[in-house]
Amino acid sequence: MADRIKVEVRAPHWLPLPIPEDPSAVDSEPVVEANDLFAKGRVVLFYERQGVGVMKGARGERLPFSVSEVELVGPKNHARFISEGAPVGYDVGWSSHGMRVSRMKVY
């Protein structure tokens, strides 16, 4: 019989949700502020029909993204909220074509 390994299950740490001050507000929709742990940037180019675009990070780096490959999170987690000039939070990942946006939150 193989040994079993215990695994600790943790909540994701990339999207902190504020703790409500009023306990009766637990059933309401959580509000996520723009001061979360995402790196901040702004959408520079967005081609809605193709679903691709480029965003510029706070340090000036330009990162491509594709709506079909990006995990949209937060209250505005739909492609209709992405537009040129929109402020976003993002995480990056490596693909065979270089660094790309892997997770995006539109503010």
C-alpha positions in Angstrom: 0.0 0.0 0.0 1.4 3.4 -1.0 2.0 6.1 1.6 -0.5 8.9 1.4 0.7 12.5 1.3 -1.3 15.2 3.2 -1.9 18.3 1.2 -2.9 21.6 2.8 -5.7 23.3 0.7 -5.4 27.1 0.7 -7.6 29.9 -0.7 -6.2 31.8 -3.7 -4.0 34.7 -2.5 -4.2 36.7 -5.7 -7.6 38.3 -5.1 -8.0 39.6 -1.6 -11.5 40.4 -0.6 -12.2 43.1 2.1 -13.8 41.9 5.4 -17.1 43.8 5.8 -17.4 45.9 8.9 -21.1 45.2 9.1 -21.8 41.5 9.7 -25.3 41.9 8.0 -23.5 42.8 4.8 -22.1 39.3 4.4 -24.8 38.3 1.9 -24.2 41.3 -0.3 -21.9 41.4 -3.3 -18.2 41.9 -2.2 -16.6 45.1 -3.3 -13.0 44.9 -4.4 -11.0 48.1 -4.2 -8.3 49.1 -6.7 -5.6 48.7 -3.9 -5.3 44.9 -4.4 -2.1 43.0 -5.0 -2.3 43.1 -8.8 0.3 44.9 -10.8 -1.3 48.0 -12.4 -1.4 49.0 -16.0 -3.5 50.5 -18.8 -4.8 49.0 -22.0 -3.0 50.8 -24.9 -4.5 48.9 -27.9 -7.5 46.7 -28.1 -9.0 45.1 -31.2 -12.5 44.0 -30.1 -13.3 41.9 -33.1 -10.1 39.9 -32.9 -10.1 39.8 -29.1 -6.5 40.8 -28.8 -4.7 43.8 -27.4 -1.6 45.3 -25.8 -1.4 46.8 -22.3 1.3 49.0 -20.8 2.5 48.2 -17.2 3.4 50.8 -14.6 7.1 50.4 -15.5 6.5 51.0 -19.2 6.6 47.4 -20.4 4.2 46.5 -23.2 2.4 43.1 -22.8 0.2 41.5 -25.3 -3.0 39.7 -24.3 -5.8 37.6 -25.9 -9.2 37.6 -24.4 -9.5 33.9 -25.2 -6.4 33.1 -23.1 -6.8 35.6 -20.3 -8.7 34.8 -17.1 -10.8 37.8 -16.3 -11.5 38.3 -12.6 -13.3 40.8 -10.4 -16.7 42.4 -10.7 -16.1 43.4 -14.4 -15.0 40.0 -15.6 -16.3 40.2 -19.2 -14.6 41.4 -22.4 -17.1 44.1 -22.9 -15.4 46.2 -20.1 -12.0 46.1 -21.9 -11.4 49.3 -23.9 -8.4 51.4 -24.9 -7.3 53.5 -21.9 -9.0 51.2 -19.3 -7.1 50.8 -16.0 -6.4 47.2 -15.3 -4.6 44.9 -12.8 -2.8 41.9 -14.2 -0.6 38.9 -13.7 1.8 37.6 -16.4 2.9 34.2 -17.5 5.3 32.7 -20.1 4.1 31.2 -23.4 6.0 29.9 -26.4 5.9 33.5 -27.8 7.2 35.2 -24.6 5.6 36.9 -21.7 1.9 37.5 -21.9 -0.9 38.6 -19.6 -2.5 35.5 -18.0 -5.0 37.1 -15.5 -6.6 40.5 -15.8 -9.0 42.6 -13.7 -10.6 45.7 -15.2 -11.2 48.6 -12.7 
